Amino acid sequence: MQHVIHTYLHSLAQTGAGGPHAAGGARHVPTIWELMGQATVPVKFVVVILVLMSITCWYIIGYKFLYLQRAARETERFLKTFWETRQLNLVADEAAKLPRSPVSQMFRAGYDELRKVRGATEPVEGGIENVERALRRATSNETTALESMMPFLATTGSTAPFIGLFGTVYGIMHAFLQLSGSQDQSTIDRVGPGIAEALFTTAVGLVAAIPAVMAYNYFLRRIRVLASEMDAFGNDFLNIVRRHILK
């Protein structure tokens, strides 16, 4: 009897000291870097692509924010000069100092064409139409400049979650394939790290996509405002040319 009790107490001591379910034997929880170090090559490749897309998006976000801020500020300054100054040559000098303003660049294109029409030794057929075409070309060029880099934000916002999902599907599939070929019955221990690294790719995809979508919508609204100002200025400039210059 004493031998049985001694054996039972010894087994309890072993379980409490180093058993798999001991309270003091906490398992090691791998970090993100450890998971990525153990990940398969396709999963690592997906994460690298998403990280590069995210870095590029943040560069574009910073650049476009400063670019559009300056464009709006210079446009406001140019319009104030245009309506307060009656001499177009002085307005042209001011426009040359504001290269980021799409409206000022429109004016320069229209003003240069107007000078050609007025400086011709013989009457130019369709003079006002030439000025209008110059304004349209300038509008198209400035709109293209304002919208530069925007397609990358849209592409990242629409594709990054699916790229991350591809990494997740592949990682989970690989984890279960490893489990199916193993005799170990510790299911969670075998599959857990693989599923964790797989789900991490989806998280990275969302981290890349969400700022890109938000920035795209914000910049698109600001570009539309500048485009409306270009259209309004083009109409006003043509009216002035028709009434007071090319009658």
C-alpha positions as CSV (number, residue, x, y, z in Angstrom):
1,M,0.0,0.0,0.0
2,Q,2.8,2.4,0.9
3,H,4.5,1.5,-2.4
4,V,1.3,2.4,-4.4
5,I,0.9,5.8,-2.6
6,H,4.6,6.6,-3.1
7,T,4.3,5.8,-6.8
8,Y,1.2,7.9,-7.2
9,L,2.8,10.9,-5.4
10,H,5.9,10.6,-7.6
11,S,3.8,10.6,-10.7
12,L,1.9,13.8,-9.5
13,A,5.3,15.5,-8.8
14,Q,6.5,14.7,-12.3
15,T,3.3,16.0,-13.9
16,G,3.4,19.2,-11.9
17,A,7.1,19.8,-12.6
18,G,7.4,19.2,-16.3
19,G,4.2,17.7,-17.7
20,P,2.8,19.0,-20.9
21,H,-0.2,20.6,-19.2
22,A,1.6,22.0,-16.2
23,A,0.6,25.5,-15.1
24,G,4.2,26.6,-14.9
25,G,5.3,25.1,-18.2
26,A,4.1,27.8,-20.5
27,R,4.7,27.2,-24.2
28,H,6.8,29.5,-26.4
29,V,4.7,31.8,-28.5
30,P,6.5,32.6,-31.8
31,T,6.9,36.2,-32.9
32,I,6.0,37.5,-36.3
33,W,9.7,37.4,-37.4
34,E,10.0,33.8,-36.3
35,L,6.8,32.9,-38.2
36,M,8.1,34.6,-41.4
37,G,11.5,32.8,-40.9
38,Q,9.7,29.5,-40.9
39,A,7.3,30.4,-43.7
40,T,7.4,28.8,-47.1
41,V,9.0,30.6,-50.1
42,P,5.7,31.5,-51.7
43,V,4.4,33.0,-48.5
44,K,7.6,35.0,-48.0
45,F,7.3,36.2,-51.7
46,V,3.7,37.3,-51.1
47,V,4.7,39.3,-48.0
48,V,7.6,40.9,-49.8
49,I,5.4,42.0,-52.6
50,L,2.8,43.4,-50.2
51,V,5.4,45.3,-48.2
52,L,6.9,46.8,-51.3
53,M,3.4,47.9,-52.5
54,S,2.7,49.4,-49.1
55,I,6.0,51.4,-49.1
56,T,5.3,52.7,-52.6
57,C,1.8,53.7,-51.7
58,W,3.0,55.7,-48.7
59,Y,5.6,57.5,-50.9
60,I,2.8,58.3,-53.4
61,I,0.5,59.5,-50.6
62,G,3.1,61.9,-49.2
63,Y,4.1,63.2,-52.6
64,K,0.6,63.7,-53.9
65,F,-0.5,65.4,-50.7
66,L,2.3,68.0,-50.9
67,Y,1.8,68.3,-54.7
68,L,-2.0,68.9,-54.4
69,Q,-1.5,71.3,-51.5
70,R,0.8,73.4,-53.5
71,A,-1.3,73.2,-56.6
72,A,-4.4,74.5,-54.7
73,R,-2.4,77.2,-52.9
74,E,-0.8,78.5,-56.2
75,T,-4.2,78.3,-58.0
76,E,-5.8,80.5,-55.4
77,R,-2.9,83.0,-55.6
78,F,-3.1,83.0,-59.4
79,L,-6.8,83.6,-59.6
80,K,-6.6,86.5,-57.2
81,T,-3.9,88.1,-59.4
82,F,-5.9,87.4,-62.6
83,W,-9.1,89.1,-61.4
84,E,-7.3,92.0,-59.8
85,T,-4.9,92.8,-62.6
86,R,-6.1,94.1,-66.0
87,Q,-2.8,93.7,-67.9
88,L,-2.4,90.2,-69.2
89,N,1.4,90.5,-69.5
90,L,1.6,91.1,-65.7
91,V,-0.7,88.1,-65.2
92,A,1.6,86.0,-67.4
93,D,4.6,87.1,-65.3
94,E,2.9,85.9,-62.2
95,A,1.8,82.7,-63.8
96,A,5.4,81.9,-64.6
97,K,6.1,81.9,-60.9
98,L,3.4,79.4,-60.2
99,P,4.4,76.2,-62.1
100,R,2.3,73.8,-59.9
101,S,-1.0,75.6,-60.5
102,P,-2.9,73.9,-63.3
103,V,-4.9,77.1,-63.9
104,S,-1.8,79.2,-64.3
105,Q,-0.4,76.8,-66.8
106,M,-3.7,76.9,-68.7
107,F,-3.5,80.7,-68.9
108,R,0.1,80.6,-70.1
109,A,-0.9,78.2,-73.0
110,G,-3.9,80.4,-73.9
111,Y,-1.9,83.6,-73.6
112,D,0.9,82.3,-75.8
113,E,-1.6,81.3,-78.5
114,L,-3.3,84.7,-78.2
115,R,0.0,86.5,-78.7
116,K,0.6,84.5,-81.8
117,V,-2.9,85.4,-83.2
118,R,-2.5,89.1,-82.4
119,G,1.1,89.3,-83.6
120,A,0.4,87.8,-87.0
121,T,0.9,90.2,-89.9
122,E,-2.2,88.9,-91.6
123,P,-5.5,88.0,-90.0
124,V,-5.5,84.4,-88.6
125,E,-8.5,82.3,-89.5
126,G,-10.2,80.9,-86.5
127,G,-8.2,82.9,-84.0
128,I,-10.5,82.3,-81.1
129,E,-10.7,78.6,-81.9
130,N,-6.9,78.4,-81.8
131,V,-7.0,79.8,-78.3
132,E,-9.7,77.4,-77.3
133,R,-7.8,74.4,-78.6
134,A,-4.7,75.6,-76.7
135,L,-6.7,75.8,-73.5
136,R,-8.1,72.3,-74.1
137,R,-4.7,70.8,-74.7
138,A,-3.4,72.5,-71.5
139,T,-6.3,71.2,-69.5
140,S,-5.7,67.7,-70.7
141,N,-2.0,67.9,-69.9
142,E,-2.6,69.3,-66.4
143,T,-5.3,66.8,-65.6
144,T,-2.9,64.0,-66.6
145,A,-0.2,65.5,-64.3
146,L,-2.7,65.7,-61.4
147,E,-3.8,62.1,-61.9
148,S,-0.2,60.7,-62.1
149,M,0.5,57.8,-59.7
150,M,-3.2,57.5,-58.9
151,P,-3.6,54.2,-60.8
152,F,-1.0,52.6,-58.5
153,L,-3.1,53.5,-55.4
154,A,-6.2,52.1,-57.1
155,T,-4.4,48.9,-58.1
156,T,-3.0,48.4,-54.6
157,G,-6.4,49.0,-53.0
158,S,-8.1,46.5,-55.3
159,T,-5.5,43.7,-55.5
160,A,-3.6,43.7,-52.2
161,P,-6.3,41.9,-50.2
162,F,-6.5,39.2,-52.9
163,I,-2.7,38.8,-53.0
164,G,-2.7,38.4,-49.3
165,L,-5.6,35.9,-49.5
166,F,-3.6,33.9,-52.0
167,G,-0.7,33.7,-49.5
168,T,-3.2,32.7,-46.8
169,V,-4.8,29.9,-48.9
170,Y,-1.4,28.5,-49.9
171,G,-0.1,28.7,-46.3
172,I,-3.1,26.9,-44.9
173,M,-3.0,24.2,-47.6
174,H,0.7,23.6,-46.9
175,A,0.1,23.3,-43.2
176,F,-2.7,20.7,-43.6
177,L,-0.6,18.8,-46.2
178,Q,2.2,18.6,-43.6
179,L,-0.3,17.4,-40.9
180,S,-1.7,14.7,-43.2
181,G,1.8,13.2,-43.6
182,S,2.6,13.2,-39.9
183,Q,2.0,10.6,-37.3
184,D,1.9,13.2,-34.5
185,Q,-1.5,13.6,-32.9
186,S,-0.8,17.1,-31.5
187,T,-3.0,18.8,-34.1
188,I,-2.9,22.4,-32.9
189,D,0.9,22.2,-32.3
190,R,1.4,21.0,-35.8
191,V,-1.0,23.3,-37.7
192,G,-1.0,26.4,-35.6
193,P,2.2,28.1,-36.7
194,G,1.4,27.4,-40.4
195,I,-2.1,28.9,-40.1
196,A,-0.7,31.9,-38.2
197,E,1.9,32.7,-40.9
198,A,-0.8,32.2,-43.5
199,L,-3.2,34.6,-41.9
200,F,-0.5,37.1,-41.5
201,T,-0.4,37.6,-45.3
202,T,-4.0,38.6,-45.3
203,A,-3.3,41.2,-42.5
204,V,-0.4,42.6,-44.5
205,G,-2.7,42.8,-47.6
206,L,-5.3,44.8,-45.7
207,V,-2.6,47.1,-44.2
208,A,-1.5,47.9,-47.7
209,A,-5.0,48.2,-49.2
210,I,-6.8,50.3,-46.7
211,P,-4.6,53.4,-46.8
212,A,-4.4,53.2,-50.5
213,V,-8.2,53.2,-51.0
214,M,-8.6,56.1,-48.5
215,A,-5.9,58.2,-50.1
216,Y,-7.2,57.5,-53.6
217,N,-10.7,58.7,-52.7
218,Y,-9.3,61.8,-50.9
219,F,-7.0,62.8,-53.8
220,L,-9.7,62.1,-56.4
221,R,-12.0,64.6,-54.7
222,R,-9.2,67.3,-54.6
223,I,-8.4,66.7,-58.3
224,R,-12.0,67.1,-59.2
225,V,-12.1,70.4,-57.5
226,L,-9.0,71.6,-59.4
227,A,-10.5,70.2,-62.6
228,S,-13.7,72.3,-62.0
229,E,-11.6,75.4,-61.5
230,M,-9.8,74.7,-64.7
231,D,-13.1,74.4,-66.6
232,A,-14.5,77.6,-65.1
233,F,-11.4,79.5,-65.8
234,G,-11.2,78.3,-69.4
235,N,-14.8,79.6,-70.0
236,D,-14.1,82.9,-68.3
237,F,-10.8,83.5,-70.2
238,L,-12.5,82.7,-73.6
239,N,-15.3,85.1,-72.8
240,I,-12.8,87.9,-72.0
241,V,-10.9,87.2,-75.2
242,R,-14.1,87.3,-77.3
243,R,-15.4,90.5,-75.8
244,H,-12.3,92.6,-75.4
245,I,-9.5,91.2,-77.5
246,L,-10.5,89.3,-80.6
247,K,-13.8,91.0,-81.5
